[in-house]
Amino acid sequence: MFIKEINQVADVLSKAGLDTDIGVHFMEQPPPQVMPSLLDDLCESPRFRNVVFNM
């Protein structure tokens, strides 16, 4: 198990961006799908993930 040290909000937004039109998008409020990750980032909560190595 590893601690995931990345900006989870940026990860969620980039994945959501795959389903949107090309261009610049301005948001006045965070989209609902990023709220759990945003709160985790604000609280600096550690996130764990399992990593499988294929050899």
N, C-alpha and C positions, 0 to 999 in steps of 0.2 A: 504494500500500500504506500502511496506517495502523496505528499501534500502538493496540491495544485496551486502554484504561485503565479496566477495570471489574472487579468481583469476579465472576470466572467461576464460582466455587462457587455463589454466589447465583443466577446465571443457570441453571445446571444443576439446582439444587434447585427453582427455580420452574417449570421445564419438566416436571420429574418430578412436581411437585405436581398437574399437570393430570390425572394418572391415578390419584390417590388420593382417598379419601373426604374430605369437608369436615370440618374440625375442627383441633384442635391436635395435632401429632405430635411426640413427644420421641424423640430418637435417642441411644443411648449410644455408638454408633460411626458414623462417616461411611458413607453408602451407597457401594457399590462404584463407581457411575457418577460420583461426584465426586472420587475419589482422584487421577486425573491432574491435574485442575484445582486441587485442594487443594495438591498438591505444587508446582505451578507458582506458585500464590499465595504459598506459604511461601518459595519461593526467589526471589520477585520477578522471575520470568522474563518478558521481554517476549513478547507475543503479537501476531502480525500477521494482518491480514485484508484481503481485497480488497473494495473498495467500488465498486459500479457506479452511476453517476449516470444516471438516465433524464431526458433533456431533450426 
